[in-house]
């Protein structure tokens, strides 16, 4: 009787560990996919014609 109870507790504990590990892996995978899609959206700068102000001033001062 006691050995059956111990076996049941051990199996239940192992099952909970496996389920927890699976859920953790799924969450990590989802976070990685979300970070990848977010970084792909910002691959190019917002304004591709951007020039620093000091470069524009030098060009503007030269006739």
KAGIUR-V778788 format. One record per backbone hydrogen bond with DSSP energy under -1.0 kcal/mol. NH is the residue of the N-H (numbers start at 1). CO is the residue of the C=O. If there is no record, write none. Layout:
# KAGIUR-V778788
nh=NH co=CO
nh=NH co=CO
This chain:
# KAGIUR-V778788
nh=5 co=1
nh=6 co=2
nh=7 co=3
nh=8 co=4
nh=9 co=5
nh=10 co=6
nh=11 co=7
nh=12 co=8
nh=13 co=9
nh=14 co=10
nh=15 co=11
nh=16 co=12
nh=17 co=13
nh=18 co=14
nh=19 co=15
nh=20 co=16
nh=21 co=17
nh=22 co=18
nh=23 co=19
nh=24 co=20
nh=25 co=21
nh=26 co=22
nh=27 co=23
nh=28 co=24
nh=29 co=25
nh=30 co=26
nh=31 co=27
nh=32 co=28
nh=33 co=29
nh=34 co=30
nh=35 co=31
nh=36 co=32
nh=37 co=33
nh=38 co=34
nh=39 co=35
nh=40 co=36
nh=41 co=37
nh=42 co=38
nh=43 co=40
nh=50 co=47
nh=56 co=52
nh=57 co=53
nh=58 co=54
nh=59 co=55
nh=60 co=56
nh=61 co=57
nh=62 co=58
